[in-house]
Amino acid sequence: MASAVFNNLFEKAPQAKALFKRVNVDNMDSPEFRSHGVRVINGLDNLINMAFDPATLQEQLVHLGAQHAARDGVKASYFDVIGESFIEILGQAIPCFDRDAWSRCFNGFTAQIKPSLT
């Protein structure tokens, strides 16, 4: 799933690929990049589960905002693009995928992260 999402992201925003050099993006089958993909998917899963604990969710979103702000070149607009990539890939993989529910959830998370970014 993560590989498909990142492939889609890099098709839409090829310049974003440079942000992932430290995780060996040039070999997307490498253990480094695959591990990064797992971290992204697991992180998203954690956010969804934290939605039932708003205080913890807020702390995690602040942490993610700071974590991404510390990375040179990360732009708020990239969260919009990867959100579109998730919608396209999940829509292909999940029967009866609810695009609107996913968008509200994902956009709610990223709305808290993006203000930390350029």
C-alpha positions in Angstrom: 0.0 0.0 0.0 2.7 2.5 1.0 4.7 1.8 -2.2 1.6 2.5 -4.3 0.9 5.7 -2.4 4.4 7.0 -2.8 4.6 6.0 -6.5 1.4 8.0 -7.0 2.8 10.9 -5.0 6.0 11.0 -7.0 4.0 11.0 -10.3 2.0 14.0 -9.1 4.9 15.8 -7.4 8.2 14.5 -8.7 10.1 17.2 -6.8 8.9 15.6 -3.5 11.1 12.6 -4.2 14.2 14.6 -3.1 12.7 14.8 0.4 13.2 11.1 0.9 16.9 10.7 0.0 17.8 9.8 3.5 15.5 6.7 3.3 17.0 5.6 -0.1 14.1 6.7 -2.3 16.2 5.9 -5.4 15.6 2.2 -4.5 12.0 2.1 -3.4 12.4 -1.6 -2.7 15.2 -1.0 -0.3 14.7 -1.9 3.4 15.2 1.8 4.3 12.4 3.0 2.0 10.1 0.2 2.7 10.6 0.8 6.5 9.7 4.5 5.9 6.5 3.4 4.1 5.5 1.2 7.0 6.2 4.1 9.4 3.9 6.4 7.4 1.1 3.8 7.3 1.5 3.0 11.0 1.6 6.7 11.9 -1.7 7.2 10.0 -3.2 4.2 11.7 -2.1 5.6 15.1 -3.7 9.0 14.3 -7.0 7.3 13.4 -7.0 5.4 16.7 -6.1 8.5 18.7 -9.2 10.3 17.3 -10.9 8.8 20.3 -8.5 10.6 22.6 -8.5 14.2 21.4 -5.8 15.4 23.8 -3.4 12.7 22.8 -4.2 13.2 19.1 -3.5 16.9 19.4 -0.1 16.3 21.1 0.8 13.8 18.3 -0.2 16.3 15.6 1.9 19.0 17.2 4.8 16.5 17.3 4.3 15.6 13.6 4.2 19.2 12.6 7.5 19.9 14.4 9.0 16.7 13.0 8.1 17.6 9.4 9.1 21.3 9.8 12.6 20.2 10.8 13.0 18.6 7.4 14.2 21.0 4.7 11.9 21.3 1.8 8.7 19.8 3.3 5.8 22.0 2.1 2.2 22.1 3.4 1.1 21.5 -0.2 2.7 18.1 -0.2 0.2 16.9 2.4 -2.6 17.8 0.0 -0.9 15.8 -2.8 -0.2 12.7 -0.7 -3.8 13.0 0.5 -4.9 12.7 -3.1 -2.6 9.7 -3.6 -4.1 8.0 -0.6 -7.6 8.5 -1.9 -6.7 7.1 -5.3 -4.9 4.1 -4.0 -7.3 3.3 -1.2 -10.2 3.7 -3.6 -8.7 1.0 -5.7 -7.9 -1.4 -2.8 -11.0 -1.1 -0.6 -14.5 -2.0 -1.7 -17.0 0.7 -0.8 -14.3 3.1 0.1 -15.8 6.3 1.5 -13.8 9.1 -0.1 -15.6 11.8 1.8 -15.1 10.3 5.2 -11.4 9.6 4.4 -10.9 13.2 3.2 -12.5 14.7 6.3 -10.3 12.6 8.5 -7.1 13.0 6.6 -7.6 16.8 6.1 -8.5 17.2 9.7 -5.2 15.7 10.7 -3.1 17.7 8.1 -4.9 20.9 9.0 -3.1 20.6 12.4 0.3 19.7 10.8 0.5 22.1 7.8 0.7 25.4 9.8 4.1 24.4 11.0 5.4 24.2 7.4 6.3 26.6 4.6 
